[in-house]
Amino acid sequence: MNQFYVIMPNMERLIVLDTETTGINPKEGHRIIEVGAVQILNREITNTEFHKYIQPNRNVGESVNIHGITDKFLINKPQFNQLSEDLLSFIDGSTLIIHNAPFDLGFLNNELKMIGIKKKIEDLCPVIDTLELSKEQRPGTMHNLDALCRRFGIDTSARTRHGALLDAQILAQVYIAMTGGQSILFNEETNTKPQMSDPSLVKKNRENKDNIKVIYANSEEAKKHKKYFNK
């Protein structure tokens, strides 16, 4: 189990997050080109989302075959430092849900480091890695996102390529199914128009950022969680 898999019982606000990148290793100079995130509130997938394409200051190279995002498309897109505060405000106070968390966190933390932010994402938010959660639930089976969608009967017909927002939307459905309950997608009582990353929607007081506490499940809570999924 990797260090990013954290069990958080009785969670209310979750943010499901995904990224697209120019490659697989930030140490080789690869960068983030898309961030997508979806809010789950009280186990309901909401229409509050964060979605940005990012100018990486390098060519996307062969990664275009994975996500279809071209250099030409990214020419006038903002750089990471222009949207970092909005992103941090959006995830502030939440628990993050990420599939294969070390990959996305490695890239996000590298971007933060490049703009002089010493804190890591996992210092600010608890993180649940659905890859590790799936391995715990069903050892010996496949655990990629496509396999999980097949397991839980989630429609992926719109997923012709990888995309950060679309994958986050799909992973939100997967997480709800994995943790034992179905969600009403986009609550009918809320505005059906997606609320994107307008900072006014998620404005937070970040002056006390260094005092944010990460609260982990205690041993008894962790045992109950594991027992539940072993039923």
Secondary structure, DSSP 4 states (H G I P E B T S, - for coil): --TT----TT--EEEEEEEEESSS-GGGT--EEEEEEEEEETTEEEEEEEEEE---SS--GGGHHHH---HHHHTTSPPGGGTHHHHHHHHTTSEEEETTHHHHHHHHHHHHHHTT----HHHHS-EEEHHHHHHHHSTTS--SHHHHHHHHT---TT-SS--HHHHHHHHHHHHHHHTT----SS-TTS-SS-B---GGGS----TTGGG-------HHHHHHHHHHHT-
